[in-house]
């Protein structure tokens, strides 16, 4: 099966889930990487090291900053010249917009936030969560090419092969003057939530002293090399920026370890972290819904339990 993989990046720094998408594509056969931007030839070479058989590179000043209009127009032109059967995207805020615009341009469909993908006679069957992650559905796209965005950390990341080479084919950019991007402002600090192997989140339970509560949560996340998350309640109260929100209206995460401190476990929050491999809950309320999803639960005050966990991990990890 001829598959293309869009390599999502910000200023040349790739989203790790791009390599997960490339690894999946290789299991279906021939895989070409799509790299757009300015001065991104190094990224194209990295794509070869991660297993791409070839790279379609649009390196142009008009693509210096991400614009879904220009990127979709450029990708649509490539598809028209040499259509693949399948195009994979890592699920990010940028690719959600890009894949949707591309689907309109190509009169096809897009399957979003996919956690499993099977191939039968050049037709993919996608598995994705529905109803806030309570159920999984299997679905297909009857149009062509088939567009799929993959949830981060849902598929294994391949091991790069240093020095691996292949064809890098330079292609033309299709400029779109309808939108001008002036600047980007990133609200997320430290380890990226969507890429993190460990996420430590806090919620309304920090209300007695929000600054101290998130300071404690941040210290635990730092020891574990993880990211800091939050519930919508904490964000709505202004305890922490929206960029840290996990949930249906925030970010969807799938870490190896998710620690929920002072979070009750509302459906909105659960839909954003239900697919975590291991969930640990800390809450003073023994009847909090979060305990139903957790493998390990601690009934206690996060202001006491989180520092204790931090010290225990420091000793265990020799930090």
VENRAJO-V44237 format. One record per backbone hydrogen bond with DSSP energy under -1.0 kcal/mol. CO is the residue of the C=O (numbers start at 1). NH is the residue of the N-H. Records with the same first field share a line. If there is no record, write none. Layout:
CO = NH / NH
This chain:
2 = 85 / 86
3 = 32
4 = 88
5 = 34
8 = 15
10 = 13
13 = 10
15 = 18
16 = 19 / 20
17 = 21
18 = 22
19 = 23
20 = 24
21 = 25
22 = 26
24 = 27
25 = 28
30 = 3
31 = 53
32 = 5
33 = 56
34 = 7
35 = 58
37 = 60
40 = 44
41 = 45
42 = 46
43 = 47
44 = 48
45 = 49
46 = 50
47 = 52
48 = 51
49 = 161
54 = 33
55 = 169
56 = 35
57 = 171
58 = 37
60 = 63
61 = 64
67 = 71
68 = 72
69 = 73
70 = 74
71 = 75
72 = 76
73 = 77
74 = 78
75 = 79
76 = 80
77 = 81
78 = 82
85 = 146
86 = 4
87 = 148
88 = 6
89 = 150
92 = 96
93 = 97
94 = 98
95 = 99
96 = 100
97 = 101
98 = 102
99 = 103
100 = 104
101 = 105
102 = 106
103 = 108
109 = 147
111 = 149
114 = 151
116 = 127
118 = 125
120 = 123
123 = 120
125 = 118
126 = 139
127 = 115 / 116
128 = 137
130 = 135
131 = 134
135 = 130
137 = 128
139 = 126
146 = 87
147 = 111
148 = 89
149 = 114
150 = 91
151 = 154
161 = 164
167 = 55
169 = 57
192 = 196
197 = 256 / 257
198 = 227
199 = 259
200 = 229
201 = 261
202 = 231
203 = 206
204 = 207
206 = 209
209 = 213
210 = 214
211 = 215
212 = 216
213 = 217
214 = 218
215 = 219
216 = 220
217 = 221
218 = 222
219 = 223
220 = 224
221 = 226
227 = 200
229 = 202
230 = 246
231 = 235
232 = 236
233 = 237
234 = 239
235 = 238
241 = 244
242 = 245
244 = 230
245 = 251
247 = 250
251 = 247
255 = 277
257 = 199
258 = 280
259 = 201
260 = 282
261 = 203
262 = 205
264 = 290
266 = 270
267 = 271
268 = 248
269 = 272
270 = 273 / 274
272 = 253
273 = 276
278 = 258
279 = 295 / 296
280 = 260
281 = 298
282 = 262
285 = 288
288 = 291
289 = 292
290 = 293 / 294
296 = 281
298 = 283
301 = 304 / 305
302 = 306
304 = 308
305 = 309
306 = 310
307 = 311
308 = 312
309 = 313
310 = 314
311 = 315
312 = 316
313 = 317
314 = 319
